[in-house]
Amino acid sequence: NGSEFESSFAKTLEAHGIERWYTYPKTPKMNAHVERFNRTIQESFVDYHEDLLFTDLARFNQKLADWLLFYNTQRPHHRLGQRTPLSFLLQHQPECQRWWTHTQPGK
């Protein structure tokens, strides 16, 4: 989230043709979906691996990446009719910019 990464982040998005969306700061109601997802991450992952934040940050990040992969590709979601976000997205927006074919879970 640091401003020192802004330039590199913007260049990477542009190089890959990824559209960037902004929200207004300090407006959690505008960010309801993001805020709910942050809560899900906190309650389903961080609370169980918080010790790694202080002892092995690289391991925490790897476990988080694995969990996010599971969350999006294997975990059924009630709101999506017990489908995964990826299957729902591919069904309803096949032209989306998400490419999962090269995503590999950590070992």
C-alpha distances in whole Angstrom, upper triangle without the diagonal:
4,7,9,7,8,12,12,10,12,15,15,15,18,20,20,21,18,18,15,15,13,14,15,13,15,17,17,20,19,16,19,18,15,15,18,17,14,18,19,17,17,21,22,20,18,21,23,21,19,22,20,17,19,22,20,17,18,20,18,15,19,20,17,17,21,21,19,21,24,22,22,26,28,27,29,28,30,29,30,33,32,31,28,25,26,29,29,26,29,32,31,28,30,29,25,22,22,24,24,27,25,23,25,24,24,27
4,5,6,7,10,11,11,13,15,16,16,19,20,21,22,20,20,17,17,16,16,17,14,16,19,19,23,21,19,22,22,18,19,22,20,18,21,23,20,20,24,25,23,21,24,26,23,21,23,22,18,20,22,21,17,19,21,19,17,21,22,20,20,24,24,22,24,27,26,26,29,31,31,33,32,34,33,33,37,36,35,31,28,29,33,32,30,32,35,34,32,33,31,28,25,25,26,27,30,28,26,27,27,26,29
4,5,5,8,10,10,11,14,15,15,17,19,21,21,19,19,16,17,15,16,16,14,17,19,21,24,22,20,23,23,20,21,24,23,21,24,26,23,24,27,28,26,24,27,29,27,25,27,25,22,23,26,25,21,22,25,23,21,24,26,23,23,27,27,25,27,30,28,28,31,34,33,35,34,36,35,35,39,38,36,33,30,31,34,34,31,33,36,35,32,33,31,28,25,25,27,28,31,29,27,29,29,29,32
4,6,7,8,10,11,13,14,16,17,19,20,22,20,20,18,19,18,19,20,18,21,23,24,27,25,23,27,26,23,24,27,25,23,26,28,25,25,29,30,27,25,28,30,27,26,27,25,22,23,25,24,20,21,24,23,20,23,25,23,23,27,27,25,27,30,29,29,32,34,34,37,36,38,37,37,41,40,38,34,32,32,35,35,32,34,37,36,34,34,32,29,26,26,27,28,31,28,27,29,29,28,31
4,6,6,6,9,10,11,12,14,15,17,18,17,17,15,17,16,18,19,18,20,23,23,26,24,22,25,24,21,22,25,23,21,24,26,23,24,27,28,25,24,27,28,26,25,26,24,21,23,24,23,19,19,22,21,18,20,23,21,20,24,24,22,24,27,26,26,28,31,31,34,33,36,34,34,38,37,35,31,28,28,32,32,29,31,34,33,30,31,29,25,22,22,23,24,27,25,23,25,25,25,28
4,6,5,6,9,10,11,12,14,16,16,15,15,12,14,13,15,17,16,19,21,22,24,22,20,23,23,20,21,24,23,21,25,26,24,25,28,29,27,25,29,30,28,27,29,27,24,26,28,26,22,22,25,23,20,23,25,22,22,25,26,23,25,28,27,26,29,32,32,34,33,35,33,33,37,37,34,31,28,28,31,31,28,30,33,31,28,29,27,24,21,22,23,25,27,25,24,27,27,27,31
4,5,5,6,9,10,11,12,14,15,15,15,13,16,15,18,19,19,22,24,25,28,25,23,27,26,23,25,28,26,24,28,29,27,28,32,32,30,28,32,33,31,30,32,29,26,28,30,28,24,24,27,26,23,25,27,25,24,27,28,25,27,30,29,28,30,34,34,36,35,38,36,35,39,39,36,33,30,29,33,33,29,31,34,33,29,30,27,25,21,22,23,25,28,26,25,27,28,29,32
4,6,5,6,9,10,10,12,14,14,15,14,16,17,20,21,21,24,26,26,29,26,24,27,26,23,25,27,25,24,28,28,26,27,31,30,28,27,31,32,29,28,30,27,25,27,28,26,22,21,24,24,20,22,25,23,21,24,26,23,24,28,27,26,28,31,32,34,34,37,35,34,38,37,35,31,28,27,31,31,28,29,32,31,28,28,26,23,20,20,21,23,24,22,22,24,25,25,29
4,5,5,6,9,10,11,12,11,12,10,13,14,17,19,18,22,23,23,25,23,21,24,22,19,22,24,22,21,24,25,23,24,28,27,25,25,28,29,27,27,29,26,24,26,27,25,21,21,23,22,19,20,23,20,19,22,23,20,21,25,24,23,25,28,29,31,30,33,31,31,34,34,31,28,25,24,28,27,24,26,29,28,25,25,23,20,17,17,18,20,22,21,20,22,23,24,27
4,5,5,6,9,10,10,9,10,9,12,12,16,18,18,22,23,23,25,22,21,24,23,20,23,25,23,23,26,27,25,27,30,30,28,28,31,33,30,30,32,30,27,30,31,29,25,24,27,26,22,24,26,23,22,25,26,23,24,27,26,24,27,30,31,33,31,34,32,31,35,35,32,29,26,25,28,28,25,26,29,28,24,25,22,19,16,18,19,21,24,22,22,25,26,27,31
4,5,5,6,9,10,10,12,11,15,16,19,22,22,25,26,27,29,26,24,27,26,23,26,28,26,26,29,30,27,29,33,32,30,30,33,35,32,32,34,31,29,31,32,30,26,25,28,27,23,25,27,25,23,26,27,24,25,28,28,26,28,31,32,34,33,36,35,33,37,37,34,31,27,26,29,29,26,27,30,29,25,25,23,20,17,18,19,21,23,22,22,25,26,27,30
4,5,5,6,9,8,11,11,15,16,20,22,23,26,26,27,29,26,24,26,24,22,25,27,24,24,27,27,25,27,31,30,28,27,31,32,30,30,32,29,27,29,30,27,24,22,25,24,21,21,24,22,19,23,24,21,21,25,25,23,24,28,29,31,31,34,32,31,34,34,31,27,24,23,26,27,23,24,27,26,23,23,20,18,14,15,16,18,20,18,18,21,23,23,27
4,6,5,6,5,7,7,11,13,17,20,21,24,24,24,26,23,21,24,22,19,23,25,22,22,26,26,24,26,29,29,27,27,31,32,30,30,32,30,28,31,32,29,25,24,26,25,21,22,25,22,20,23,24,20,21,24,23,21,23,27,28,29,28,31,29,28,32,31,28,25,22,21,24,24,20,21,25,23,20,20,18,15,11,13,14,17,19,18,18,21,23,24,28
4,5,5,6,8,9,13,15,19,21,23,26,26,27,28,25,23,26,25,23,26,28,25,26,29,29,28,30,33,32,31,31,35,36,34,34,36,33,31,34,35,32,29,27,30,29,25,26,28,26,23,26,27,24,24,28,27,24,26,30,31,32,31,34,32,31,34,34,31,28,25,23,26,26,23,23,26,25,21,21,18,16,13,15,16,19,21,20,21,24,26,28,31
4,6,8,11,12,16,18,22,25,26,29,29,30,31,28,26,29,27,25,28,30,27,27,31,31,29,31,34,33,32,32,35,36,34,34,36,33,32,34,35,32,29,27,29,29,25,25,28,26,23,26,27,24,24,27,27,25,26,30,31,33,32,35,34,32,35,35,32,29,26,24,27,27,23,23,27,26,22,21,18,17,13,15,15,18,19,18,19,23,25,26,30
4,6,9,11,15,18,21,24,26,29,29,29,30,27,25,27,25,23,26,28,25,25,29,28,27,29,32,31,29,30,34,34,32,33,35,32,31,34,34,31,28,26,28,27,23,24,26,24,21,23,25,21,21,24,24,21,22,26,28,29,29,32,30,28,32,31,28,25,22,20,23,23,20,20,23,22,19,18,15,13,9,11,12,15,16,15,16,20,22,24,27
4,6,9,13,16,20,23,25,28,27,28,28,25,24,26,24,22,26,27,25,26,29,29,27,30,33,32,31,31,35,36,34,35,37,34,33,36,37,34,30,29,30,30,26,26,28,26,23,25,26,23,22,26,25,22,23,27,29,30,29,32,30,28,31,31,28,25,22,20,23,23,19,19,22,21,17,17,13,12,9,12,13,16,18,18,19,22,25,27,30
4,6,10,13,16,20,21,24,24,24,25,22,20,22,20,18,22,23,21,22,26,25,24,27,29,28,27,28,32,33,31,32,34,32,30,33,34,32,28,27,28,27,23,24,26,23,20,23,24,20,20,23,22,19,21,25,26,27,26,29,26,25,28,28,25,23,19,18,21,20,16,17,20,19,15,16,13,10,7,10,12,15,17,17,18,21,23,25,29
4,7,10,14,17,19,22,21,22,22,19,18,20,18,17,21,22,20,21,25,25,24,27,29,29,28,29,32,33,32,32,35,33,31,34,36,33,30,29,30,28,25,26,27,24,22,25,25,21,22,25,23,20,22,26,27,27,26,28,26,24,28,29,26,23,20,19,21,20,17,18,21,19,15,16,14,11,9,12,15,18,20,21,21,24,26,28,31
4,7,10,13,15,18,18,18,19,16,15,18,16,15,18,20,18,19,23,23,22,24,27,27,26,26,30,31,30,30,33,31,29,32,34,31,28,27,29,27,24,25,26,23,21,24,24,20,22,25,23,20,23,26,26,27,26,28,25,24,28,29,26,24,20,20,23,22,18,20,23,20,18,19,17,14,12,14,17,19,22,22,21,25,26,28,31
4,7,10,13,16,15,15,16,12,12,15,14,12,16,18,17,17,21,21,21,23,26,26,26,26,29,31,30,30,33,31,29,32,34,32,28,28,30,27,24,26,27,24,22,25,24,21,22,25,22,20,24,27,26,27,24,26,24,23,27,28,26,23,20,20,23,21,18,21,23,20,18,20,18,15,14,15,19,21,24,24,24,27,27,29,33
4,7,9,12,12,13,14,11,10,14,14,12,14,17,17,17,20,21,21,23,25,26,26,25,28,31,30,29,32,31,28,31,34,32,28,29,30,28,25,27,28,24,24,27,26,22,24,27,24,22,26,29,28,28,26,28,25,25,29,30,28,26,22,23,26,24,21,24,26,23,21,24,22,19,18,19,22,24,27,27,26,29,29,31,34
4,6,9,8,9,10,7,7,11,12,10,12,15,15,15,18,20,20,21,24,25,25,25,27,30,29,28,32,31,28,31,33,32,29,29,31,28,26,28,28,25,24,27,26,23,25,27,24,23,27,29,28,28,25,27,24,25,28,29,28,26,22,24,27,25,22,25,27,24,23,25,24,21,20,21,24,26,30,30,28,31,31,32,36
4,7,6,9,10,8,9,12,14,13,13,17,18,17,19,22,22,23,25,27,27,26,28,31,31,29,32,32,29,31,34,33,30,31,33,30,27,30,30,27,27,30,28,25,28,30,27,26,30,32,31,31,28,29,26,28,31,32,31,29,26,27,30,28,26,29,31,28,26,29,28,25,24,25,28,30,33,33,31,34,34,35,38
4,6,8,11,9,9,13,15,13,13,16,17,16,18,21,21,21,24,26,25,24,26,29,28,27,30,29,26,28,32,31,28,29,31,28,26,29,29,25,26,29,28,25,28,30,27,27,30,32,31,31,29,30,27,29,32,33,32,30,27,28,31,29,27,31,32,30,29,31,30,27,26,26,29,30,34,33,31,34,33,34,37
4,6,9,9,9,12,14,13,11,15,16,15,16,20,20,19,22,24,24,23,24,28,28,26,29,29,26,28,31,31,28,30,31,28,26,29,29,26,27,30,28,25,29,30,27,27,31,33,31,31,28,29,27,29,32,33,32,30,27,29,32,30,29,32,34,31,30,33,32,29,28,28,31,32,36,35,33,35,34,35,38
4,5,5,7,9,12,11,10,13,15,15,16,19,20,20,22,24,25,24,25,28,28,27,30,30,27,30,33,33,30,31,32,29,27,30,30,26,27,30,27,25,28,29,26,26,30,31,29,29,26,27,24,26,29,30,30,28,25,28,30,28,27,30,31,29,28,31,30,27,27,27,30,31,35,35,33,35,34,35,38
4,5,5,6,9,8,7,10,12,11,12,15,16,16,18,21,21,21,22,25,26,24,28,28,25,28,31,31,28,29,30,26,25,28,27,24,25,27,25,22,25,26,23,23,27,28,26,26,23,23,21,23,26,27,27,25,23,25,28,26,25,28,29,27,26,30,29,26,26,26,29,29,33,33,31,33,32,33,36
4,5,5,9,10,8,10,13,13,14,17,18,19,20,22,23,23,24,27,28,27,31,31,29,31,34,34,31,32,33,29,28,31,30,26,27,29,26,24,27,27,24,24,27,29,26,26,22,22,20,22,25,26,26,25,22,25,27,25,24,28,28,26,26,29,29,26,26,26,30,30,34,34,32,34,33,35,38
4,6,8,9,9,12,13,14,15,18,19,20,21,23,24,24,26,28,29,28,32,32,29,32,35,34,31,32,33,29,28,30,29,26,26,28,26,23,26,27,23,23,26,28,26,26,22,23,20,22,25,26,26,25,21,24,26,23,22,26,26,24,23,26,26,23,23,24,27,28,32,33,30,33,32,34,37
4,6,5,6,9,10,10,12,14,15,16,18,20,21,20,22,25,25,25,28,28,26,29,31,30,27,28,29,26,24,26,26,22,22,25,22,20,22,23,20,20,23,25,23,23,20,21,18,20,23,24,23,22,19,21,24,21,20,24,25,22,22,25,24,21,21,21,25,25,29,29,27,29,29,30,34
4,6,5,6,9,10,11,12,14,15,16,18,20,20,21,24,25,24,28,28,26,29,32,31,28,29,29,26,25,27,25,22,23,24,22,19,22,22,19,19,22,24,21,21,17,18,15,17,21,21,21,20,17,20,23,20,19,23,24,22,22,25,25,22,23,22,25,26,29,30,28,30,29,30,33
4,5,5,6,9,10,10,12,14,15,16,18,18,20,22,23,23,27,27,25,28,31,29,26,27,27,24,22,24,23,19,20,21,19,16,18,19,15,15,19,20,18,18,14,15,13,14,18,18,18,17,14,17,19,17,16,20,21,19,19,22,22,19,19,19,22,22,26,27,24,26,25,27,30
4,5,5,6,9,10,10,12,14,15,16,16,18,21,21,21,24,24,22,25,27,26,23,24,24,21,19,21,21,17,17,19,17,14,17,18,15,15,19,20,18,19,16,17,15,17,20,20,20,18,15,17,20,18,17,21,22,20,20,22,23,19,19,18,21,21,25,25,23,24,24,25,28
4,5,5,6,9,10,11,12,14,15,15,16,19,20,19,23,23,21,24,27,26,23,25,25,21,20,22,21,17,19,21,18,16,19,20,16,17,21,22,19,20,17,18,16,18,22,22,22,20,17,20,23,21,20,24,25,24,23,26,26,23,23,21,24,24,28,28,25,27,25,27,30
4,5,5,6,9,10,11,12,14,14,15,18,19,19,23,23,22,25,27,26,24,25,25,21,20,22,20,17,18,20,17,15,18,18,14,15,19,19,17,17,14,14,13,15,18,18,19,17,15,18,21,19,19,22,23,22,22,25,26,23,23,21,24,23,27,28,25,26,24,26,29
4,5,5,6,9,10,10,11,12,14,16,17,17,21,21,19,23,25,24,21,22,22,18,17,19,17,14,15,16,13,11,14,14,11,12,16,17,14,15,12,14,13,15,18,17,17,15,13,16,18,17,17,20,22,21,21,23,24,20,20,18,21,20,24,24,21,22,21,22,25
4,5,5,6,9,10,10,10,12,15,15,15,18,18,16,20,22,21,19,20,20,16,15,18,16,13,14,16,13,12,15,16,13,14,18,19,17,18,16,18,17,18,21,21,20,18,16,19,22,20,20,23,25,24,24,26,26,23,22,20,23,22,25,25,22,23,21,22,25
4,5,5,6,8,10,10,10,13,15,14,18,19,17,20,23,22,20,22,21,17,17,19,17,14,17,18,14,14,17,17,14,16,19,19,17,18,15,16,16,18,21,20,20,19,17,20,23,22,22,25,26,26,26,28,29,25,25,23,25,24,28,28,24,25,23,24,26
4,5,5,6,8,9,10,12,14,14,18,18,17,21,23,22,20,21,20,16,16,18,15,12,14,15,12,11,14,13,10,13,16,16,13,14,12,14,14,16,18,17,17,15,14,17,20,19,19,23,24,23,24,26,27,24,24,21,23,22,25,25,22,22,20,21,24
4,6,5,5,6,9,10,11,12,15,15,14,18,19,18,16,17,16,13,13,14,12,9,11,12,9,9,12,12,10,12,15,16,13,15,14,16,17,18,21,19,19,16,15,17,20,20,20,23,25,25,25,26,27,24,23,20,22,20,24,23,20,20,18,18,21
4,6,6,5,6,9,10,9,13,14,13,16,18,18,16,18,17,13,14,16,13,11,14,15,12,12,16,15,13,16,19,19,16,18,17,19,19,21,23,22,22,20,19,21,24,24,24,27,28,28,28,30,31,27,26,24,26,24,27,27,23,23,20,21,23
4,6,6,6,8,10,11,14,15,15,18,20,20,18,20,19,15,16,18,15,13,16,16,12,13,17,15,13,16,19,18,15,17,16,17,18,20,22,20,21,19,19,21,24,23,24,27,29,28,29,31,32,29,28,26,27,25,28,28,24,24,21,22,23
4,7,7,7,10,11,14,15,15,18,20,19,18,19,17,14,15,15,12,10,13,13,9,11,14,12,10,14,16,15,12,14,14,15,17,18,20,18,18,16,17,19,21,21,22,25,26,27,27,29,30,27,27,24,25,23,25,25,21,21,18,19,20
4,6,5,6,8,11,11,12,15,16,15,14,15,13,10,11,12,9,7,11,11,8,9,12,12,10,14,16,15,14,16,16,19,20,21,23,20,20,18,18,20,22,23,23,25,27,28,28,29,30,27,26,23,24,22,24,24,20,19,16,16,18
4,5,5,5,9,9,9,12,14,13,12,14,12,9,10,12,10,8,12,13,10,12,15,15,14,17,19,19,17,20,19,22,23,24,26,24,24,21,21,22,25,26,26,28,30,30,30,31,32,29,28,25,26,24,27,25,22,21,18,18,19
4,6,6,9,10,11,13,15,15,15,17,15,12,14,16,13,12,15,16,13,15,18,17,16,19,22,21,19,21,20,22,23,25,27,25,25,23,23,25,28,28,28,31,33,33,33,34,35,32,31,28,29,27,30,29,25,24,21,20,22
4,6,8,9,11,13,14,14,14,16,13,11,13,14,11,11,15,14,12,14,17,16,15,19,21,20,18,20,20,22,24,25,27,24,25,22,23,25,27,28,28,31,33,33,33,34,36,32,31,28,29,26,29,28,24,23,19,18,19
4,5,6,7,10,10,10,10,12,10,7,10,11,9,9,13,13,11,14,16,16,16,19,21,20,19,22,22,25,26,27,29,26,26,23,24,25,28,29,29,31,33,34,34,34,35,32,31,27,28,25,28,26,22,21,17,16,17
4,5,5,7,9,10,10,13,11,8,11,13,11,11,15,16,14,16,19,19,18,21,24,23,22,25,24,27,28,29,31,29,29,26,26,27,30,31,31,33,35,36,35,36,37,33,32,29,30,28,30,28,25,24,20,19,20
4,5,6,6,8,9,12,11,9,12,14,12,13,17,17,16,19,21,21,21,24,26,26,24,27,28,30,31,32,34,32,32,29,29,30,33,34,34,36,38,39,38,39,40,36,35,32,32,30,32,30,26,25,22,19,20
4,5,5,5,6,8,7,5,9,11,10,11,14,15,14,17,19,19,20,23,24,24,23,27,27,30,31,32,34,31,31,27,27,28,31,32,32,34,37,37,36,37,37,34,32,29,29,27,29,27,23,22,19,16,17
4,6,6,5,9,9,6,9,11,11,11,14,16,15,17,19,20,20,23,25,25,24,27,27,30,31,31,34,32,31,28,27,28,31,32,31,34,36,37,36,36,37,33,31,28,29,27,29,27,24,23,20,18,19
4,6,7,10,11,9,12,14,14,15,17,19,19,20,23,24,24,26,28,29,28,31,31,33,34,35,38,35,35,32,31,32,35,36,35,37,40,40,39,40,40,37,34,32,32,30,32,30,27,26,23,20,21
4,6,9,9,9,12,14,14,15,17,18,19,21,23,24,24,27,29,29,28,31,32,35,36,36,38,36,35,32,32,32,36,37,36,38,41,41,40,41,41,38,35,33,32,30,32,29,26,25,22,19,19
4,6,5,6,9,10,11,12,14,16,16,18,20,21,22,24,26,26,26,30,30,33,34,34,37,34,33,30,29,30,33,34,34,35,38,39,38,38,38,35,32,29,29,27,29,26,23,21,18,15,16
4,5,5,6,9,10,10,12,14,15,16,18,20,20,22,24,25,25,28,28,31,32,32,35,32,31,28,27,27,31,32,31,33,36,36,35,35,35,32,29,27,26,25,27,24,21,20,17,15,16
4,5,5,6,9,10,11,12,14,15,17,18,20,21,23,23,24,28,28,32,32,32,34,32,30,27,26,26,29,31,30,31,34,35,33,33,33,30,27,25,24,22,24,21,18,17,15,12,13
4,5,5,6,8,10,11,12,14,15,16,18,20,21,21,22,25,26,30,31,31,33,30,29,25,25,25,28,30,29,30,33,34,33,33,34,30,28,25,24,22,23,21,18,16,13,10,11
4,5,5,6,9,10,10,12,14,15,16,18,20,20,20,24,24,27,28,28,31,28,27,24,23,24,27,28,27,29,32,33,32,32,32,29,27,24,24,22,24,21,18,17,14,12,13
4,5,5,6,9,10,10,12,14,15,16,18,19,19,23,23,27,27,27,30,27,26,22,21,21,25,26,25,27,30,30,29,29,29,26,24,21,21,19,21,18,15,14,12,10,13
4,5,5,6,9,10,11,12,14,16,16,17,18,22,23,26,27,27,29,26,25,21,21,20,23,25,24,25,29,30,28,28,29,26,23,20,19,17,19,16,13,11,9,7,9
4,5,5,6,9,10,10,12,14,15,15,16,19,20,24,25,25,27,24,23,19,19,20,22,24,24,25,28,29,28,28,29,26,24,21,21,18,20,18,14,12,9,8,10
4,5,5,6,9,10,10,12,14,15,15,18,18,22,23,22,25,22,21,18,17,18,21,22,21,23,26,27,26,26,27,24,22,19,19,17,19,17,14,13,10,10,13
4,5,5,6,9,10,11,12,14,14,18,18,22,23,22,24,22,20,16,16,15,19,20,19,21,24,25,24,24,24,21,19,16,15,13,15,14,10,10,8,8,11
4,5,5,6,9,10,11,11,12,16,17,21,22,21,23,20,19,15,15,15,18,20,19,20,23,25,24,24,25,22,20,17,16,13,15,14,10,9,5,6,9
4,5,5,6,9,10,10,10,13,14,18,19,19,21,18,17,13,14,14,17,18,19,20,23,24,23,24,25,22,21,17,18,15,17,16,13,12,9,10,12
4,5,5,6,8,10,10,13,13,17,18,17,19,17,15,12,11,12,15,16,15,17,20,21,20,21,22,18,17,14,15,12,15,15,11,11,10,11,14
4,5,5,6,8,9,12,14,18,18,17,19,17,14,11,10,10,13,15,14,15,18,20,19,19,20,17,16,13,12,9,12,12,8,8,7,10,13
4,6,5,5,6,10,12,15,17,15,17,14,12,9,10,10,13,15,15,16,19,20,20,20,22,20,19,15,15,12,14,15,11,11,9,11,13
4,6,6,5,8,9,12,14,13,15,12,11,8,8,9,12,13,13,15,17,18,19,19,21,18,18,15,16,13,16,17,13,14,12,14,17
4,6,7,9,9,13,13,12,14,12,10,6,5,6,9,10,10,12,14,15,15,16,18,15,15,11,12,10,13,14,11,13,12,15,18
4,6,8,10,14,15,13,14,12,9,6,7,6,7,10,11,11,13,15,16,15,18,15,16,12,12,9,11,13,10,11,11,14,17
4,6,9,13,15,13,13,10,8,6,9,9,9,12,13,14,15,18,18,18,21,19,19,16,16,13,14,16,13,13,12,15,17
4,6,10,12,11,12,8,8,6,8,10,11,12,14,15,16,18,19,20,22,20,21,18,18,15,18,19,16,16,14,17,19
4,7,9,8,8,5,5,5,8,10,10,10,13,15,15,16,18,19,22,20,22,19,20,17,20,21,19,19,18,21,23
4,6,5,7,5,6,6,7,11,11,10,12,15,15,15,17,19,22,20,21,19,20,18,21,23,20,21,20,23,25
4,5,5,5,8,9,10,14,13,12,15,17,16,17,19,21,24,22,24,22,24,22,25,27,24,25,24,26,28
4,6,7,8,10,10,13,13,10,13,16,15,14,17,19,22,20,22,20,23,22,25,27,25,26,25,28,30
4,6,5,7,7,10,9,7,10,12,11,11,14,16,19,17,20,18,20,19,22,24,22,24,23,26,29
4,5,9,10,13,11,9,12,14,13,13,16,18,21,20,23,21,22,21,24,26,24,26,25,28,30
4,7,9,12,10,10,13,15,14,15,18,19,22,21,23,20,22,20,22,25,22,23,22,25,27
4,7,8,6,6,10,11,11,12,15,16,19,18,20,17,18,16,19,21,19,20,20,23,25
4,5,5,6,9,10,11,12,14,15,17,16,17,14,15,13,16,18,16,17,16,20,22
4,6,5,6,9,10,10,11,13,15,13,14,11,13,12,15,17,15,17,17,20,23
4,5,5,6,9,10,10,10,13,11,12,9,10,9,11,14,12,15,15,19,22
4,5,5,6,9,10,10,13,12,14,12,12,11,13,16,15,17,18,21,24
4,6,5,6,8,10,13,12,14,12,14,14,16,19,18,20,20,24,27
4,5,5,5,7,9,8,10,9,11,12,14,17,16,19,20,23,26
4,6,5,5,8,8,10,9,10,11,13,16,16,18,20,24,26
4,6,6,10,10,13,13,14,14,16,19,19,22,23,27,29
4,6,9,9,13,13,15,16,18,21,21,24,25,29,31
4,5,6,9,10,12,14,16,19,19,22,24,27,31
4,6,9,9,11,12,14,17,18,21,23,26,29
4,7,9,10,13,15,17,18,22,24,27,30
4,6,8,11,13,16,16,20,22,25,28
4,6,10,12,13,14,18,20,23,26
4,6,9,11,11,14,16,19,23
4,6,7,8,12,15,18,21
4,6,5,9,11,14,17
4,6,8,12,15,17
4,6,10,12,15
4,7,10,13
4,6,9
4,7
4
